[in-house]
């Protein structure tokens, strides 16, 4: 029996508990965005293709006190603003008494000129800066004693680098998958036009799928990714286009780009934390020539579950079915990511 549960703080993304599916050939649904020139904001978290050096590490059963985060040192977001109506970056800066540069720095997904604020998405407008401990004052003492020559012996330098230790964050946490709506998941009904809030036609889809888009909030229409806009939905005239360069695979609840096989939704691991999950190392990634290295990024939330649970973004149901049929993984141990490398599998 298949059990589907809506995932994420924003509507339109899925999380699926373990279920049985009929065997089906995995289609490369990701092809609709292949060839797109990705924006720097999308690519910023990935390791360079030239960076092939593996980090020597060992896993520790000792539980970590803090997670390994990609945020700037000493900073973390303490307040988010949910965009609606005529909000702009300038208005956000004025409202919260910060600079325009701050808005851009704290929200790297926003492009220059602020053309891609998305209604209903959250953006950071305030951060907490951790104060550095004050350095102890040192007083140089002037010695009146005669100086004597000292023979110094240099310590032998070790040529072998010290192994990185990755402490455990969670044990036996639930592991599920989520994706955005696809037309093949909701067949049937007469064809209807899906439109922007301003009335511009985005594309024609089956009525059942159009209803699902309204209910779930985001999905694929032809070769476009759409989200619900900030208007009342009447006659399917209530959507907005997601920027294909900066957010080619959809948006997280924070308004940042969803990255297939990298983005993780979690409610009890801090956002922008890199994590390492040994259970998925070596997995063949659908639609990619690469195998997974176990390195993931927490960049989403879910209202569908509580703690000790991570949701793995795989873009489409077909990709879920392929991975679940092969691995049937429902529980995983989670470790600090350390210097693990986030790979762009597409």
Steps between C-alpha positions, in 0.01 A plus 500: 500500500637839405494774763554858383544786743553865408842622605674834564389820662383624163236315304590305196777268599460139597631269762426132472508234766613155403261342255484231236488593135463297184828468316536766235778621277659814642464793261746783496256773601786735565562537128260796478760728655814348352686755293389787722772744601478487880540816707789538746251488788403145397857380445653674803482202740652243264862392496691577181521222243878537524493448875540124509718465812330281757515597866642236733250463784367266763156476657457545874213372713550802727208737450579845365412816691465717189436428135731589214328793332567683175380833641748778561697455820323651800175557312163328489158619396270593787207644303340421165255709301234330288469691173159613378347761272735779393792409726845586364854475632505874565174479698633209706819691581305809608245304700758315707759778522778320315696581186415378153837324493398311814188369326712373211771356727254311719297373203746389228213361294382855422640621169644847442222754463266283711287364212429162657326552835234232512165550671452270797873429540711591802806726487748579775472856633692477826800305622659424833867585516688301755742712699855381494655442838718791607867427465698494822737789543861399510773712655851463379740465787842658472759267637809645672675168490779450258386313201652167441505316176247224488527199282165438338400169360241509224226247522481263215210591277260225414441459131176310537192720540278443798177319426182704515264371769129519421288467811153353501202736486216247513457123522239299312310802366207452264591539132242590235483670160316794347454660158289754317178425311528355149224472236539121475404469867151647438352388172146564381254784470446749221784731397506837678734797485725575797557876522694762693324733744506755219317264263792393279472137389786282621382175343221249452465198731238245599244624750598239760857622488392865512302424817808331645712805422257723687492261796873430511627841397781416259581273209604466138301647210655408166865598551426755771497485881203685652401606851178639636506879478384752755145531367164328547478192282214520252485290186863391545613864459722514808853386417842652450798369309810394689827629358647218292860605546507560875234245604487238222357224721266698725522694825545405864288642780775760547481615138837344416545261206416134539796290389419139401685236702657770723220693676375356829193609698543477877331659800772445761826550310597860438455640151812505278652209690700256294435142608650165408278192465705180448193297402467674163867492400540328164137534394454534126322831445210491249566728205870534588824322420621560857461291813409668827776592745269532803542877538172695538382850588219583743313784325128432551236432765188288527177530693420133428731346759689582818858438603752225419379494141656615173327535164711450187409712194503295177288724269255238367302194608676290236834574663356410839366168371835412346697571818248345737469181295878458501586599857186491718669727753279639778746565786843666486777623729597865445848644553664840472581583139838648582687569178283268293429627149152577372483372144286627213356170377338660196 
